[in-house]
């Protein structure tokens, strides 16, 4: 008996039942190997992952490639039920040599058995199927984009996404597609928001009368009008919502939906190489803005306009004129100074990263919060906050030399050695497991939403059960890999780190700026400048000692507190 591993992949859950797809591929594979006494003993089936992803970026396919290296893998050959589902473009040519190298035959129904690496016809057949797979995906992409463009241009259909500031959504009747209508999907349309719609009209009116972005933002803030992120806190918890910004005003002035027309194709998705030095890693999707002449406008207004088309065009002409006046040609601004603290020093008032600025022959760091945001009573921020680099560096280096002196660091490292937790890594296996878990959570949420819309409960239950099993397997893999890669510093390692840092201390005074940048990076320094008190606080989470990072969700199960912290008083 020959032991086989089954490999397959299905489309996203929106297009096909993963279990049905797996079953028919598995049936084809069994029909190929069972007449010759073959038996499937392992399965590697990716669900919800694009065929454009190379094997090493699909969780189950990557696990199969990894198991090929294991002499105790438990199977003798691999069988694929549908090559167009499994291989895309030139993926076969990039993957099959691994099967040949580890002497694992690859069986496919299209050649009636194992692929012969020396048979040109077999290689040609598999290459053709890879090309057909790529062509099928491209044809689907073209059909979808063409259909969406026609829906926007000819029907003026609202195509989803959050409504722009000034509008809310209301029901527009059942979906015209019978299958989607039966699934509970309905059309929506934009209607003016009685609270924010007048603000949009005010912004256009003031801009056409000659006010600039910042002047409009200041006026709205002084009148206690919530900015877009404050108006809709549920979808903008990551923003402070304290004041209007120039960018918010500019975004409203540039949005053509306020004319009552539906707009599509303002952005596009490009596929760019993940690594130009290793094209086998495939592509990543990158969003880019299209030029206005590429936008798709509905032929007629389809929702109530907040501004007239003439006013919108006048505003765009005025914006273009101002940009041309401001963007006059000038020689590029270059600097030879590396700004040693770039990205590491923050303003204590607004918590933003301070920018490097070279003034009067000296490098400075500045925060110009009010250059972008209107001043507000809730945030008493001066127009500009400056601090000179040479006022910070000597005292910072002195603090490092004292705080990380071998005698003090030795004690800190011993405490770390006793209390350290798992060191987080970015190993491929860990990353794949994390991606799989996140993807399973997303799919489960989607399935439950489908249940609310009236989809067959039995079908939904099967999908959820399968996805939960996949999530559990990925969680086990994550736990096992994480456990295997747990790093606990020994006494000898602590001593070595102490000696390495001690040698750096001696060279701090004469170190080149580039070397200091690397040292500050390794020490994980974060500086906060308090302008009124002329004080800089320092926190250090050394990358050599601790890989834990600040948790945006407030998780207290990991070590978040800095290993070393202190305060530096600057000269007045």
Phi, psi and omega in degrees: 000133177263128180271129183243149167254133180265131179238136179199178180202145176237165179293176178297157185297340179290337188256333187205149175292115183302322182292319179295319179297316179297319184295317182287328175292320179295323179296319177296319180295317180294323178298336179277319191261334184294325177299338180255017176083017179277153179219135180276123182244351180211149181231136176229092187236119179267129180241127176084016179246134183297144176293339180290341177289130176295164185304320185290350178253003171260131187304308184287321177295321178296322177295323178296315179299323179292321181289338176301330182283345186270116179299336180262037189294335177092357176221157184256337183208169180237138178237140180242133182277329183212104184295331180292334176280336190259323183246144182222131178061236182261022182296326180298315180296333180273345186250319186301325178304333177292321177297319179295317183298320182265010175058046177244110180297146178244116183259139175219144182298330186293338176250003175074017180163211181285147177284129179270115181297342180261003182262114182295326180296319178298315180297321180293317180300313182293324177294321178297317179295324175296319177294321178296322179297316178295318179296321179296317180296318180294322179295319177298318180297317181294317180297317181295315181295320180294317179295319180295319179298319180291323178296321179287317187281315186269322182262338184066030185286138173288124191257014175104181183093169180287143179291147178293156177305130184108347180232157167232177182252145172225159182292138181240020176104178182292156178291138181292340176280116185304320182295317179289325177296320178294334179278359177096001181284142181226157177280157177227161175216161181275138173227147181299139174275121184298340180272311188265340181300316178298333179291320177299315179297322178296318181299313179296318182297314181292323180293318180292340176273359173113358179286150177267176182303309185292321179297320177294316180299319179296316180298317180295320180292318179296330179274009177060035176270121182300137176288168183307320181289330176281330179293328182230075185293330184301326182259002181226048181291343182278353180251151183284331177066025184278326187207161173288146178243161176300320183295325178294318178296316181297321180295321179293317181294335183268358187270112183286351180294339180291351177276356182096355180269148171275137183236138177222160176075028173289332178234160177224162177249120177253146175259117181242151182300136177292323179213115183292343179268354178214086185290346179291345177286349177083203187244164169236154182271130181233129179272138180224156179273136173274157175287152183305329181287354176261355180290149176257118179258143172293146184297328180227157173301138184239353173217168186295123181285150174261337175223155179284159179297324179295318179294322179295315179296322178295320178295320179293321178296321179292319178297316180297319179296317180294321179295320179295322178292323183280326185267049178288149183299139176210154180295149180298141179272118181238155177216143177264356181276132185279352184051083188301326184262015181302128179081000185244347182247133187234155177279133182288340185276306183258353178068011178277156176290133180280146184266147174287139181209128182261113183227137175053038176079009182226143175285134178236170169233134186228155173233119180243065181303316184283357173284340179246322183249149175290147177291143181221152180295334181287348182217098183279087186246124175298160179304318180214138175243126181240148168213133181281142181296318184286354172277343183256316191301311182301318180288327176294315179297323177295320178296318179298315182299326180278313186290329182250026173297147186308320183295318182283322181292328179302315180294318180296321180291325177295321177295319178296321182297327181279330189247000186295149178254193180301133173279122182286138180236173176241035179299148182304318181297318178295316182296317179297318180296319179295317179298319181296317180297314179297320180293321178296318178300319180296317181293321179298318178297321179294318180297318181294324176296322176296325177296320178295331181276357176102012177295153182310116182300323181295318178295315180298319181298318179298316180298315181296318180299315180296317181294321177296323177295319178296320179295318180297320178295318178294324178294320177297317178298319179297315181295317181293316180294318180297320179295320181293331184259015179297134183242120176238123182291132175271173179298320180294320179294322177299314181299320180295318179296320178300315181294322179296315179292326179298323179291330178290322181302319183294336184259004184300317187297328185249008184292145176290153180305320180297321179293322179295322178303315180294322178294314180297326177295314181296325179279352179063045185284139171227120182251141176234124185260124176257103189294317183295319182273350184055050182231143174241122173267146184234133173236143181228127171235084188303130180294331180289335189254328187212126182261009180285145181236167177296135182264118182292346181262007177073024180290124182258009181279348178249162180280111182253334185294142181296145179296321180223138176217159182193187184221137181240127176265126181268155178292142180267000000 
